[in-house]
Amino acid sequence: MTTAVRRAPQHEAVLHSGPAELARLLAPRIRATAAARHVVVAVLDGETEAAVRAELGTVADDVEFRDPAEVHAVPAFTVAVRFARTSRRAEQAGGRALVIAQHLPDLTVADPRHWARLDIALNVAIAGLPVTVLCAGPAEAATAHPSITTAAGTSVSGTFRPPAEAVIDHPPPPPPDLGPPAAEMAFGAAELARLRHRVSDVAGRAGLASERVADLVLAVNELASNSVEHGPGTGRFRLWTGDHPVAEISDGGGPMDAPFPGLTLPPPEGVRGRGLWLASELCDVLQVWSDTDGTVVRVTIS
């Protein structure tokens, strides 16, 4: 008889005194998940990974260890989306995912707010998915985790704050200056077709593979259509080319009412958010900045 996989997500802060204790806390969870032939992903520093491998023995061969510098080189919301995709991959195979994410404040590729934003975003991105996320970090991280695990066991966090409330204290860093764009144009409803052709032409001439050009065209069209249909009706497009082309749609329509744009697929009855979700799925990174002056959305593709 096949045991049904529990869909309810778990997001726990794992508090520990060092790599050896963390390895002892993680090992039973990893062994149980690996024994069920479910997906196990671990993003740990070198010392902690070595301790976990030593504690697990041959079971470590069933763990997908990932390089923290590579995983966290993208914005926190993107990391959360990718962990959610890992869960969906496990779900498609009939299983459940275990993701272990270590807080590494000295990691130079990550913004100082990265870890708090990641913990908060995970509570949104993994909702309804069959995944357990164990975040090894400091005690103050418990405010973003519904549960806390220590050597004494697992308990409900008494300081947990809802994501929409907590994220207000951790805004994203400002958009980086990318220099002069390779293409730029203002648009309204009448210019959407010309905008699509402009994206296709410039991205294609820059050497982007044809299938990725198509993805970028569709993503930009969705974002520009949002500005036309749900924003002020007009906007500005900019495109920077290179190894990782970046497209930007900006408008002056005021702040966006979605605190976690692109993290989850809106419900079927929803009329907002589908364009952002699709753009996030089509591209490698989606970033959104929104305030009273308007909204800026950038997508990166490779």
Buried (B, 14 or more C-beta within 10 A) or exposed (E): EEEEBEEEBBBBBBBBEEBBBBBBBBBEBBBEBBEEEBBBBBBBBEEBBEBBBEBBEEBBEBBEBBEBBEBBBBBBBBBBBBBBBBBEEBBEEEBBBBBBBBBBEEBEEBEEBBBBBBBBBBBBBBBEBBBBBBBBBEEEBBBBBBBBBBEEEEEEBEEBBEBEEBBEEBEBEEBEEEEEBBBEBEBBEEBBEEBBEBBBEBBBEBEBEEEBBBBBBBBBBBBBBBBBEBBBEBBBBBBBBEEEBBBBBBBBBBEBEBBBBBBBEBEEEEEBBBBBBBBBBBBBBBBBBBEEEBBBBBBBBE
